[in-house]
Amino acid sequence: MFYFRCVIGNQLSAANIECDLLMCIIKVKNLSRHFDGFVAVDNISFTVKKGEIFGLLGPNGAGKTTTINMLSTLLKITSGHAEVAGFDISKNKDNVRRNIGMVFQEPALDNKLTGRENLDFHAMMYGIDTVTRKARIREIFDLVELTDKADVLVENYSGGMKRRLEIGRGLIHRPRLLFLDEPTLGLDAQTRRHIWEYIKKLNKENGISIILTTHYMEEADYLCDRVAIIDHGKIVVMDSPKKLKDILGGDVVSLETDENPEKFISLLKELEWIKTIKKHDGFLDLTMDNGEKKIPELFNIAQSVRTKISSISLHKPSLEDVFLHFTGKTILEQEASQGEKNKKLMMRRMGR
Amino acid sequence: MINIKVVYILWLREMKRFFRAKSRVIGTLGMPLFFLAFLGFGFRGMPIPGLAEGVGYIEFLVPGIIGMSMLFSSMFAGISVLWDREFGFLKEIMVAPVSRVSIVIGRIAGGIMTSLFQAILILSISILMGFKITGISSLLWAVVFLILISATFIGLGLIFASRMRDIHGFSLIMNFIIFPLFFLSGAVFPFDNLPGWVRGLSYIDPLTYGVDGLRGALIGISSFPLIYNFTILVISSVAMVLLGTYFFEKSEYV
């Protein structure tokens, strides 16, 4: 039950929106949200293509959840413009709602109802008829492997089970787009892995577009086709995880050598695949692609000029390094300082 | 605009939650029953000025206590939006593609039903204590008044809920809104005994007409004509429901 709007508003046909209506599931242009006296989301623009897994990556308090809440019509926007599934998020809320599935950061289940009743509630809110509802709910329970717990009160579910039930619930009405707000927050490693595989499967097999927020670097790296790094309400940089990491120039191989590796260095300089060479307190830092495959070769070269290598380490750039590169802070430091700020804000509010 | 299926599922959820929380059922019955028992037996046979000829205090008190139970449970049902917010479930409701009016009507329908259930329980216990009702038509009239009282105060509860960040302000509302509304209504004594300016407040308390209407319906004696009470309550319930819906729609629940 979806249809395309043929006329695009003038403001959207501007050149800097690079994908057209048929390709995009989300279009955001200069979107902002202010809470009294503080800017949570600051003039962001991005697009999400159909069938894509798109990630908003950033520390807590960066504005990820606020963005998601605006796109899902739960929060009003302060300024800007956005379309989800072809519908304006301020003017056509019900059509936006009909096309999206939502999995919130904190559990949004009724603990006093059973798993099945929670799904029933959801299906009826979305106007699904009785026969379809029964079939789909059975299907969903199989999918999230909770069939044997279907008639247990949700208050007796574990954290991972609740999460799975919520993801399943978000799918009952067959949305074209799934919002996942910190899908694996607070889950153990095994459950996290399980949910990752599950999200990938949904995206591949059912072609559902997914937008997720996370502050776990490895989650964004593993799942997302494209990532927007967001900090202080602004998008700092946006691209595929691979390209983002490539910005840093590839793997870093650090060699600890003996006193005078000059001959060795001159040989290295002739090699095309070594991008940069940096020498600092007895160490040589070399950047290159596929470092792990090049290490044996480095040893051979060193041996040919009788340079002794006493230790070697390989560092593959992660999104963490990308974040550090662009913001000058690690995500943990950023969260710590953000936490301080929030605390102050809270104190101010309470003192009111 | 109003989606019956949505109203039904919200109502059903309220019913399931209510009857699963046995302690809630018993807990909400406790206060009205204690009021009824202790005030009823405590003041039994005492001359109370302003009471109509031939009306015992128990007869006078029972409709008042039923009105009180409606006030408490309905305000609570309105404010319980905040509990849903606290536990995150409100977001699940708000993100669904349904009109906000349907959501409010669903909550009101659920709230009326649970409040009505409590009122009928109290009435049944009163009958066991010796309270007499005049007949089936008086019972039907009482139900009409109960529904109107409930709608009025659920609407009011929704207004308060939309103005509050969390449930910590609830005790404030309990002490400074709910209790004054209860005492001003003349639920436990004839409000004519109040000093002049306070009596003025009684006239703007919808519960005054609710309790008076219940008395008219159940024991056949009231300060105002039944139809007068009925009209005022219809107006107050429509106004409160509309205002409650307006405020509910306006506020953000994340």
Interface residues (C-beta under 8 A of the other chain):
Chain A: N69 S72 T73 L74 L75 K76 D94 N95 R97 R98 I100 M102 F104 E106 P107 A108 L109 D110 N111 K112 L113 E117 D120 F121 H122 M124 M125 Y126 G127
Chain B: N3 K5 V6 Y8 I9 R13 K16 R17 R20 A21 F87 G88 F89 L90 K91 E92 I93 M94 V95 A96 P97 V98 S99 E252 Y253 V254
